[in-house]
Amino acid sequence: MAYLRWRRFTELLSLDNPALGELFMRKRHKPIVAAPVETWDAEYQAGVYDRLSRSEQRHHHRLLAAMIADRWPNPRVLEIGAGEGVFYEALRPHRPARYVGVDFSKLAVARAETRLAPEIVIGEVKMLLGDGRDFQTDETFDVVVFSECIEHLGEVETIIAHYRPNLKAGGAVGLTMWLALKPLRLWHRLKAMGEVLDEAVINTPWGGGWLVAVVRPPA
Ligand SMILES: C[S@@+](CC[C@H](N)C(=O)[O-])C[C@H]1O[C@@H](n2cnc3c(N)ncnc32)[C@H](O)[C@@H]1O
């Protein structure tokens, strides 16, 4: 626990001071390597992400959903790397007008289709199999969400530019990110690109921590 507390301390320090983050970062020269779809499939098969449905693991979903609904009542949301569609469950009480979830794991998408079947049947929700790095749609949304996913999608500037045409006027990017020094580098780059509408950190007694934010990218 003492180590986790120390780690959280360094992460919080680095939020406003990226240079300190670099100082505390272990293996700082090693890039984040995105896992191939086979790895995700195997982990979903083994039940590694079953824990993501537990209440104690979903504070970041609930906070991001509330941040979104506060600015965009009945929001239209695209989620990239949507996994088993668990974020939608936090969005549901806010009565979203539309939710499209995209993931490249067949198993995750199949489970999301089961989970969200009532909304899929009435056409409010769609789950799609696709690679978030180059997924394309003509639909536009109030918010494009990356929940614990953006660090798997390559350069943050490239990915935001890719989804910019899918944002309605005044739309924004919603982000949740497991709090850790290396992924925070991406947060600092995203923050520098646009206007931060909301930014918060969640810290749990069991040692979990997330950054949650809504950012309006440049036009
Ligand atoms: C940690 S899980 C988060 C799932 C969900 N967003 C949530 O918050 O519960 C990351 C998800 O990103 C997906 N993912 C990773 N790389 C991807 C890519 N290139 N295209 C689409 N999905 C991807 C994985 O399959 C996995 O479902």
The ligand as an SDF file (V2000), in Angstrom:
LIG
                    3D

 27 29  0  0  0  0  0  0  0  0999 V2000
   -9.0210   -1.7570  -21.0280 C   0  0  0  0  0  0  0  0  0  0  0  0
  -10.2230   -2.1560  -22.2250 S   0  0  0  0  0  0  0  0  0  0  0  0
  -11.4330   -0.8550  -21.9470 C   0  0  0  0  0  0  0  0  0  0  0  0
  -12.8020   -1.2370  -22.4310 C   0  0  0  0  0  0  0  0  0  0  0  0
  -13.8800   -0.1360  -22.2580 C   0  0  0  0  0  0  0  0  0  0  0  0
  -13.5320    1.0560  -22.9940 N   0  0  0  0  0  0  0  0  0  0  0  0
  -14.1050    0.1890  -20.8060 C   0  0  0  0  0  0  0  0  0  0  0  0
  -13.7500    1.2910  -20.3610 O   0  0  0  0  0  0  0  0  0  0  0  0
  -14.6860   -0.6640  -20.0950 O   0  0  0  0  0  0  0  0  0  0  0  0
   -9.4620   -1.6240  -23.7510 C   0  0  0  0  0  0  0  0  0  0  0  0
  -10.2600   -2.0140  -24.9780 C   0  0  0  0  0  0  0  0  0  0  0  0
   -9.6450   -1.4440  -26.1200 O   0  0  0  0  0  0  0  0  0  0  0  0
   -9.7580   -2.3710  -27.1830 C   0  0  0  0  0  0  0  0  0  0  0  0
   -8.7490   -2.0310  -28.2020 N   0  0  0  0  0  0  0  0  0  0  0  0
   -7.4090   -2.0030  -28.0650 C   0  0  0  0  0  0  0  0  0  0  0  0
   -6.8380   -1.6480  -29.2350 N   0  0  0  0  0  0  0  0  0  0  0  0
   -7.8580   -1.4360  -30.1230 C   0  0  0  0  0  0  0  0  0  0  0  0
   -7.9120   -1.0590  -31.4750 C   0  0  0  0  0  0  0  0  0  0  0  0
   -6.8010   -0.8260  -32.2010 N   0  0  0  0  0  0  0  0  0  0  0  0
   -9.1270   -0.9540  -32.0660 N   0  0  0  0  0  0  0  0  0  0  0  0
  -10.2730   -1.2130  -31.3670 C   0  0  0  0  0  0  0  0  0  0  0  0
  -10.2690   -1.5790  -30.0740 N   0  0  0  0  0  0  0  0  0  0  0  0
   -9.0800   -1.6880  -29.4550 C   0  0  0  0  0  0  0  0  0  0  0  0
   -9.5440   -3.7270  -26.5400 C   0  0  0  0  0  0  0  0  0  0  0  0
  -10.0530   -4.7890  -27.3150 O   0  0  0  0  0  0  0  0  0  0  0  0
  -10.3230   -3.5130  -25.2370 C   0  0  0  0  0  0  0  0  0  0  0  0
  -11.6620   -3.9080  -25.3810 O   0  0  0  0  0  0  0  0  0  0  0  0
  1  2  1  0
  2  3  1  0
  2 10  1  0
  3  4  1  0
  4  5  1  0
  5  6  1  0
  5  7  1  0
  7  8  2  0
  7  9  1  0
 10 11  1  0
 11 12  1  0
 11 26  1  0
 12 13  1  0
 13 14  1  0
 13 24  1  0
 14 15  1  0
 14 23  1  0
 15 16  2  0
 16 17  1  0
 17 18  1  0
 17 23  2  0
 18 19  1  0
 18 20  2  0
 20 21  1  0
 21 22  2  0
 22 23  1  0
 24 25  1  0
 24 26  1  0
 26 27  1  0
M  CHG  2   2   1   9  -1
M  END
$$$$
